């Protein structure tokens, strides 16, 4: 079964540094998402991406965050100047279309630790 | 805005039936989803309700009452591997799901 893959599985960075989290969505999917989950808490929506542009974003997704689809397969989340509170599990997800017949397929996540 | 409420933890015995409730508040509504997450891993889609009533998928069923802003996930013939976190997720203002805080299900032998 096709799956969403994320790299790296764990990223440790120092406060103020830039990080790029990478995702390869399922190949025939058109909608891409980033969510994050602070340890033990709920899964929070960050941003959705369709047709090479952001379609929705949450209040969390401020100017320090950006997303890009640099080629036909990768989907990246960049955090420009990391803060301690950015430490979380970041999940990429994709869906075939938008709507009730198209559930989100999540990757295994990247655990980001900011020190 | 949107809000979801679900119990933080539910315990049950192997072979039993358990129900995880979810209440929500929203101005718009597209549907209510359920996802399973094992040990902080990838959330996995279980079920989706857009209309009132029961959706059945094997041992799992999900129910929705839009007039009561309420839904539940029913797990039958519980197995040890069902121990996980279960999230209800609301598609309110758009199809993009907003997740609740999750219910930790602990299945005892």
Interface residues (C-beta under 8 A of the other chain):
Chain A: X4 X33 X35 X37 X39 X41 X42 X43 X44 X45 X48 X56 X89 X91 X98 X99 X100 X102 X103 X104 X105 X106 X107 X108 X109
Chain B: X30 X31 X33 X35 X37 X40 X41 X42 X43 X44 X45 X48 X50 X87 X89 X91 X94 X95 X96 X97 X98 X99 X100 X101 X102
